[in-house]
Amino acid sequence: MRLRSSVVGILTLALVAVTGCGGAEGPARDAGGSGPEKVQINIGTIPVLDTAPLQIALEKGLFRKQGLEVKLSMLAGGAEAVPKLKGGSLDVSFGNYVSFFSAHAKGVIDLKIVSDGFQSAPGTHTIMVAKDSPIRTVADLKGRTIAVNTKRNIATMLTRVAAKAHNIELDEDKSFVEFPFPEMESVLKAGTADAVVVVEPFGTLIGRSIGARVLWDLSQGPTADFPIAGYAVTSEFAKANPSTVAAFQRAMAEAKALAADRANVIAAIPKYTKITEDTAADLAFGIFPTTLNATSLQRVTDTMRESGLLDETLNVQDLIVAGT
């Protein structure tokens, strides 16, 4: 397959507002025998691999099966979810755990995590350099500039953990510069930064397009199988709409069980991105956990604390709404 020379051209992602399609079965009822308190819900999403189960749930009519009518709203990034959840324009939103936990700990918003979203695996999160770069090891990043999509977030945290394991310290302000993922190819080509931190599909596409090479896979060692992102609501919404939350959780659990079959994810990706099915088949996929695990998510807050992104320990169990 011929790839365009520019990742920006390949990855101009589009997502339209969609209402969940109906299934043959009628709406499900919760344990109390009643349906969702709020039938129409607005979900914030990002057109990345991590949200494939959300697309699967829509296509398979899994939300309608649970009595929900879903509208999707595309976000520029996970950090955008917090103000929109707080303002009420979103009922549920996908976002990375570092953004969610940081906002909750700082009192910006009172959040509840209602569904796990994505866990890293080899190849999903990588540090990449130009093919002719003199940088050969993580230790060589000392004194270099690294491009990330957002500072003080999951990308810088994982990179700093990797650097620390190689006996170097990276500074949040001095070591990193911010660029959107679609611009990372241009960053390497122009030498604007010495290295870039990317997620799939950008890693695969940059490697094909300009021969960029992986310096370090961030899903290994202390950050192997790391929880990356999930779905959150405000505590107020969870309290007022327990049956709605439970219906969302059931639909997503069923969708993520389907996403365990790689073929279902490959088929879903072209529906909400401009990535072709052929390219999707070559990407590194992570894991879509079907349940929320407090022990697993506690790794995120503990790592945030060690990296200076949290001032105090945050008990993740208090933020989890158990599925029904």
N, C-alpha and C positions, 0 to 999 in steps of 0.2 A: 504493500500500500504506500502511495506517495503522500508524505506529510507536507504541509505548507511550511515555508521557511520561518514563519513567525508564529510563536505560540499564541500571541495575542489574536492572530487571525483564526487559529484553530479553536481557541477557547473563549470566544465571545459567547458567553452563556446567556440563555434566555429562559425565563420562566414566566408563565402566564398565571393569572388567578384562576384556580381550578376548583370546581365543586366535586366532592367525592361521588363516584358513580355507584349506582344501586346494585345490590346483589340479589340473588333469588330468595334469600332468606329474609325474614322480617327482622325488625330491630330487636337486639338482645335486651334483656332486663338484668338489673343488678340483683344482689342478694336480697334486697328489700322489696323486690317486685316492681320497682318503678323505673322509668326511663331516665335519660339525662335531664338535668335541670335546664341546661342550655344546649339546644340542639345544634345551632349554627355557631361554629367556632372558627376563629381566625388563627392560623398557625404560621409563625415566622420560620423561614427556611433559607438555606444557602445552596446553590446548585453545585454541590461537591459530592464525591463518592459516598461520604458519610451519610447522606440523606436518602440513599437508594430505597431503604425500607419504607420511607414516607411515600415515595412514588408508587411502590408496590401496593401499599395499603389503599391508595386511591384507585389504582387500576383494577384491583381485585374486588373493589366494593366493600372493603373490610370496615371502613368507617360507617358507611350506610348500614351495614349489617348490625352495627352497635348503636344505631339510632342517631348518628351524627352526620351533619352536613358540613363539610370542611372547605374552607377557602385558604389558599396559600398566599403568603406575601413574601416576596423575595427581599432578603437583607444583603447589605454590602459586606457584612461581617458579623461575627458573634457578638461583639461589643454593642452593636446597634440594637440587639434584642432587649437589653436591660431597660433603656428608657421607654421603649414601646410597650413592654410588659407593664411597667410602672404606670404609664399613661393610659393603659387600657385599650390601645389600638390592636394589641395582640392578646389572645387568651393563653396560647401556648407558644413556646418558641424553642427552636434548636439553637444551641450555642456551645462554645467550648467551656469546659469546667473551670478553667482559670478565671475567665471573665465573670462567670456566675458566682463562684466562691468569693472572689475579691470584692465584687459589688455587695454581696450579702454581708461579708465581714465588716465592711466599711459603713454599713447602715444605709447604703444607697437604696436598697430594695430588700424586702423580706421575701425570699424565694423558697420554693419547694421543687425538688427534682422528682419528676413523675415517670421518666423513662430513660434508660441508658441509651446512648446513641451509637458510639463508635469506640473501638479499642484498637490501638496500633498493632501492627504486625510488620515483619521485615519488608522494607521497601516503601512503606506508606509515608514516612517522614524522614527526610534525608538532608544532609549538608552536601552541597554540590559546588564544584569549582570548574573553571574553564579547562578544556582538555590539555592545554599547554601551560597550565598554572604550575608554578614551582612549589605550591603547597601540596605536601604529600601525606601529612599526618595531622591529627587534631591539634597536636602541640604546635604545629606551624601556624596556627591561627592567632597565636600571641602577637598583639600589636597590629593585627589585621582588621579590616572592616567587613562585617557580615550583614547581608541584607535579610530582613525578616518582614513579614506582612504587618506585624504589630509588636511594639516593644512591651515589655512587662507582661508578657502573655505566654501561651504554651510554647511558641517557637523559641523564644529567648530562654525560657526555663529549661527546656530539654537540651538546648545547646550548651548552656552553662553547666548542667549536670555532666554532660559528656566531656566538656573541657576540664572540669574539676577532676574527673577520673583520670585525666592525662596530666594532672598536676599544673594546670594553668587556671588563672582566674580571669573571667571576662566581665566587663563593666556594662551595665544596662545602657548607659548613656554614651559611653565612649566606643564601645565595641560594635554597636548595632546601628543600622540605618533602616528606615522604613520604605518599602515599596510593595505595591499590590502583587499578588502571585503572577498575574499575566505579564508583568513587566520584568520578571526575573531573568528571562533569556536576554533581554536587552541590557540589563545590568551587568551580566557576565561578559557579553560581547563588547560593551563599551569600557569595561574595567571600572565601572562606578563603584563596585564593591569587590572584595577579593573572593568572597564565597556567598552562597545564597542558601537559605533554609526553605525547602519546598515540600509540599504534600503531593500525593497523586491527584490528578493525572500529570501535573506539571513536571515532576521528576522524569517520568518516562518520555514525555514530549520534548523536554529540553535536551535530554540525552540523545534522542534521535535527531533533533534539528541541528544542534551545533556541536554534538559530541561531548557535551559536558559530562564529567565523571563524578561518581559518588565518592566523597571523601569519608563520610561516616554515616552509617545507618543509625538513626536515633532510636530505633526500637530494638535495643539490645542492652545487656548489662543492667544497670539500675533503672532504666526506663523501658525495659522489655514489656510488651503486652500492656502498655500504659493506657489508662482511661483518658480519652481525648474530649469527648463531647456528649451531651445529652439533651433532654427536653425539660423545660422548666415552666412553672406557672408562679404567680404570686401566691403567698400564703392566704391572702384574702379570697382569691379565686378558688383555691383548693378547699377552703372551708365552706364557701357558699355553694360549690358545685361538685360534691364528692362523687356523685353518680356519673357526671360528665367526665371527670378525670379517670374514673375506673373504666368507662367505655373507651376512652382514648388509649389507656394502657392495654386493654385487651386487644384492640385493633393493631397496635404497634407490636405487641408480643407475637401475634399471628404473622404479621408481615416480616418480622425479623427471623422467625422460624423458616419462612420461605427464602429469606436472603441467605440462609446457610447453604443453599444451593447456588453456587457461583453463576450458573446459567441464568438464574432469575435476575441477578444483579446486572449482569452483562446486558440482558435484554432491556432493563429499566433505564440504564444510564443515558442512552440516546434520546429518551423521551423528555428529559428535562435539561439536557445539555446539548451542545453541538459536537460531542464526542461520538464518533462512529462506533458501531458494534465491533468492528474489527479491531479498532484501537482499544476499546474497553476490555477486550479479551486478553490483552497483553499487560494490563495494569496490575499493580500489587494491591491486593485487597486486605483490609483489616477485618476485625470481628464485630458483629452486631449482637451484643449481649441481649438475651431475651428477658432478663430480670435485673433488678438493681441490687448491687452488692455493696454494702456499706464498707466492708473491709477493703475492697478494691478501690472505691472512690476516696477512702481515707488516704491512700497513697498520694493522691493529687494534693490535698491540703498539707500533708506532711512535707512533701517536696516543695510546695510553695513557701512554707515556713522556713525551710532550710535555705531557700534561695532569696529570702528577704521580701517575698511578695505578700506575706501575711505576718502581722505583728504577733498574733496569738493563735493558739491551736483552735481549730474549728472542728466540732464534732459533726461529721457528715450524717450520722444516723438521725440527727434532729431535723435534717433537711429533706429526708426521703419520705415520699408517700408510697407505702407498700402497695403493690398491685393486688387486684382481687380477681 
